[in-house]
Amino acid sequence: MKFMKLGSKPDTFQTDGNNFRYVATELASDIIVNVGDVKFYLHKFPLLSKSARLQKLVTTTNEENSDEVHIPDIPGGPATFEICAKFCYGMTVTLNAYNVVATYCAAEYLGMNETIEKGNLTYKIEVFLNSSIFRSWKDSIIVLQTTKSLLPLSEDLKLVAHCINSIASKASVDISKVDWSYSYNRKKLPEENGNDPNWNGVRNLSRAQGLVG
């Protein structure tokens, strides 16, 4: 499975019970982000430098003399928001086929795009999807399955279409040109290396078709 690591700082997120998250630091938190039933005690600067939505929400709370914001409908809920928050802090996070769609939808929801900061989270995820995920048959199928729980946003972001196109392109490839996974675990037969003068391609093609079926 393909994966991508972002950030380099240690993960200093701490849990206090089931409903509280905070960053272990000497600096006191100056913002509370409510995501569902979980409260995140965080700091404005790293969050606002990367999220347009949080900028707007904090502006509103300042006018109301409050230090709490509420984002109850973020895709993926508290777990995905935590990934986005860690990215804002520069902490190490790992994206893979199972969490990349939810993280991408959450990043779009939070407005973590290039207009706020170059190399923001949505851009990095797009690079990861195009350079790794959509090049893998298995990862494309996993990602397509995860889009179901994130409709209609995952469809609006063209993720469903990209997955289907990726899978379709691989399904239509000429199987005689495919290196099947079984071949990496053994030595190739003479005919597969083109060293058998009596080889006509039929036996190898039959084996490949058997694997597909």
C-alpha positions in Angstrom: 0.0 0.0 0.0 1.2 3.5 -0.9 1.6 6.0 1.9 2.8 9.6 2.4 4.3 11.1 5.5 3.9 14.9 6.0 5.5 17.0 8.7 8.6 16.4 10.7 7.9 17.6 14.3 7.0 15.0 17.0 3.3 14.3 17.6 2.5 16.2 20.8 -1.2 15.8 20.8 -2.5 14.5 24.1 -5.8 13.0 25.2 -7.6 13.9 28.4 -10.5 11.4 28.6 -12.5 10.6 25.5 -13.6 14.1 24.6 -10.6 16.3 25.1 -7.5 16.8 22.9 -4.7 19.3 23.5 -1.1 20.0 22.4 1.6 19.5 25.0 3.4 22.8 25.0 4.4 25.6 27.3 2.1 28.0 25.4 -1.4 28.1 26.7 -4.1 27.4 24.2 -6.0 30.4 22.9 -8.8 28.6 20.9 -11.1 25.7 21.5 -12.4 23.9 18.4 -15.5 21.8 19.0 -15.7 18.9 16.5 -18.7 16.8 17.3 -18.5 15.9 21.0 -14.7 16.4 21.1 -13.0 19.6 22.2 -9.6 20.5 20.8 -7.6 23.0 22.9 -5.2 24.5 20.3 -3.4 27.7 19.2 -4.7 30.2 16.6 -1.5 30.9 14.7 -0.7 27.5 13.2 -4.4 26.9 12.4 -5.2 30.3 10.9 -2.1 30.3 8.8 -3.5 27.4 6.8 -7.3 27.4 7.1 -9.6 29.9 5.5 -12.7 28.6 7.3 -11.1 28.8 10.7 -10.0 32.4 9.9 -13.6 33.3 9.3 -14.9 31.4 12.3 -12.3 33.0 14.6 -13.2 36.5 13.3 -16.8 35.8 14.3 -15.9 34.5 17.7 -13.7 37.5 18.4 -16.7 39.8 17.7 -18.7 37.7 20.2 -15.8 37.7 22.8 -15.6 34.0 22.7 -12.6 31.6 22.2 -14.6 28.6 21.0 -15.5 27.7 17.4 -17.8 24.9 16.3 -17.4 22.7 13.2 -19.8 19.8 13.7 -20.1 18.8 10.1 -16.5 18.4 9.0 -16.0 15.3 6.8 -14.4 12.4 8.8 -15.2 14.0 12.2 -12.7 14.4 15.0 -10.2 11.9 13.8 -9.8 13.6 10.4 -9.8 17.1 12.0 -6.9 16.0 14.2 -4.9 15.0 11.1 -5.5 18.4 9.6 -4.6 20.1 12.9 -1.4 18.2 13.2 -0.5 19.2 9.6 -1.0 22.8 10.7 1.5 22.3 13.5 4.0 20.6 11.3 3.6 17.3 13.2 4.2 14.0 11.4 1.1 12.5 9.9 0.7 9.5 7.6 -1.7 9.4 4.7 -2.8 6.2 3.0 -5.6 4.8 0.9 -7.8 4.4 3.9 -7.7 7.9 5.2 -6.7 10.1 2.3 -10.2 10.7 1.0 -11.6 11.8 4.3 -8.5 14.0 4.9 -8.8 15.6 1.5 -12.5 16.3 2.0 -11.8 17.8 5.4 -9.0 19.9 4.0 -11.3 21.3 1.3 -14.0 21.9 4.0 -11.4 23.9 6.1 -10.2 25.8 3.0 -6.6 24.5 3.3 -5.6 25.5 -0.2 -3.0 27.4 -2.2 -4.7 30.7 -1.8 -3.9 30.6 1.9 -0.5 29.1 1.8 1.7 27.5 -0.9 2.1 23.8 -0.5 -1.0 23.5 1.7 -2.7 20.3 2.6 -5.1 20.0 -0.4 -2.2 20.4 -2.8 0.0 17.8 -1.2 -2.9 15.3 -1.1 -3.6 15.9 -4.8 0.1 15.2 -5.6 -0.1 12.0 -3.6 -3.3 10.8 -5.2 -2.1 11.4 -8.8 1.5 10.2 -8.3 0.8 7.2 -6.1 -2.8 6.2 -5.3 -4.3 6.3 -8.7 -1.3 4.4 -10.2 -2.1 1.5 -7.9 -4.9 -0.9 -8.7 -5.4 -2.0 -5.1 -5.2 1.5 -3.6 -7.6 2.9 -6.2 -10.2 0.3 -5.2 -9.7 1.0 -1.5 -10.1 4.7 -2.1 -13.2 4.2 -4.2 -14.8 2.2 -1.3 -14.0 5.0 1.2 -15.7 7.6 -1.0 -19.1 6.1 -0.3 -19.3 7.4 3.3 -18.3 10.9 2.1 -20.8 11.5 -0.6 -21.7 13.9 -2.1 -18.5 15.9 -1.4 -16.2 13.1 -2.6 -18.1 13.1 -5.9 -18.1 16.9 -6.1 -14.3 16.8 -5.8 -14.1 14.3 -8.7 -12.6 11.6 -6.5 -15.1 9.0 -7.5 -14.6 9.7 -11.2 -10.8 9.6 -10.8 -11.0 6.2 -9.0 -13.3 4.7 -11.7 -11.1 6.0 -14.5 -8.0 4.6 -12.8 -9.5 1.2 -12.3 -11.0 1.1 -15.8 -7.7 2.0 -17.4 -6.0 -0.9 -15.6 -8.8 -3.3 -16.4 -8.5 -2.6 -20.1 -4.7 -3.0 -20.3 -3.2 -5.6 -22.6 -2.6 -8.5 -20.2 0.3 -9.8 -22.2 2.2 -6.7 -21.1 1.4 -7.0 -17.4 4.0 -8.3 -14.9 1.8 -10.3 -12.6 2.6 -10.3 -8.9 3.3 -14.1 -8.8 6.3 -13.5 -11.1 8.2 -11.4 -8.5 8.4 -14.4 -6.1 10.1 -16.9 -8.4 12.5 -17.2 -11.3 11.0 -16.6 -14.7 10.6 -19.6 -17.0 12.8 -19.7 -20.2 9.8 -19.0 -22.4 9.0 -15.9 -20.3 12.4 -14.5 -20.9 12.1 -15.1 -24.6 14.7 -17.9 -24.5 12.5 -20.8 -25.6 12.5 -21.0 -29.4 9.3 -23.1 -29.3 7.4 -20.5 -27.2 4.4 -19.0 -28.9 2.8 -17.0 -26.0 -0.2 -19.3 -25.6 0.7 -20.9 -22.3 1.7 -17.7 -20.6 -1.4 -15.9 -21.8 -3.6 -18.8 -20.5 -1.9 -18.5 -17.0 -2.5 -14.8 -16.9 -6.1 -15.2 -17.9 -6.5 -17.8 -15.2 -5.2 -15.4 -12.6 -7.6 -12.7 -13.8 -10.6 -15.1 -13.5 
